[in-house]
Amino acid sequence: MKRKTEVDEALIRGLTRWFRASARDLPWRASGPPGRRDAYHVLVSEVMLQQTQVSRVAERFGEFMARFPDVAALAGAEEDEVLAVWSGLGYYRRARLLHAAARAVVAEHGGRLPREVRTLRALPGLGRYTAGAVASLAHGEGAALVDANVARVLMRLGGRRGTAAVGMEWAWERAEALAARAGERAPVVNEAMMELGATVCTPRGPRCEQCPVRDLCIARAKGWQERIPAPKVKAAKKEVFASAVVVRVGDRIVVEQRPEKGLWARMWQVPTLEREDRAATREEIEEWLGVKGLKKVDAFVHETTHRTVRFEVWEAVSQRKLWNGREVVAPASTSERAISTPQRRIVVKDCSV
Ligand code: SF4
């Protein structure tokens, strides 16, 4: 039986060789190999990738970089501008925190992202994983980084059973031990585990026959690949009924900004009445908005991770000048504002009629 240090050394060698031969060509990897990559590119891509698919991030990364090419450019931008460029990536809180982190880097670190995990973690929005990613992939530090992909790979390799949440702390310890053994190869080993989890050791149907470390994998030897990690019990999604009203005032429309906190915080939308029990009636919406003659023009469902939002879209015409904190704008000008995906669909449809 192989000793643990031998297993770890074989893992490191197998992962390193495989990654160098098979890594996907992704836009944020263009600035350098793991360990010597541009720190700002690492930060932006990792924040984008937290809750958005790789293919979507690959489409949007270049546009973000063209608009905000470095930390100083991002720090100097207005928040609304950052949110507008972020549109379509979802989870806008990430964009706000990224913007705040850029400002802190300029104010406190002379515009350079720090090297140490501890200092990085003091920046807004940088958790253990993102700080580890910047320290490792950009600065070549021996830090570990564990996301859901890495946790799954390590749990399967080690035959660690249980849910991902239960295995997470164990996976961090395991990744730290591997990073310490890997020394200067730690960045490439980290990224190789992320890549393996994304492309080969996938949640369902892992392609073990193509895995570079299959001979070291306990889950494969025992046939547990599909059972690790164990599925978590899903919480039921919350249902929201949203009545969105396109109010035309001449060739303009009325828009409002969402509250400071909660879903799509501070983003712009057409006036929208939300309820949790049922959709508002025509009379209720007319009373709420102070308009008459509403016409229902569309209905669709938008799914977020935690909510099912059932939209009903209404239309009205008004001559009113004052809208109580709301604004009356040209529909085309909304492209410069931060607007959620479903509200964008409503406004764009309105622009085209
Ligand atoms: Fe994952 Fe299969 Fe490789 Fe094990 S052998 S790490 S289960 S892909």
Boltz pocket constraint, residues with backbone or C-beta under 6 A from the ligand:
constraints:
  - pocket:
      binder: B
      contacts: [[A, 153], [A, 156], [A, 157], [A, 200], [A, 201], [A, 202], [A, 206], [A, 207], [A, 208], [A, 209], [A, 211], [A, 212], [A, 213], [A, 214], [A, 215], [A, 217], [A, 218], [A, 219], [A, 220], [A, 225]]
      max_distance: 6.0
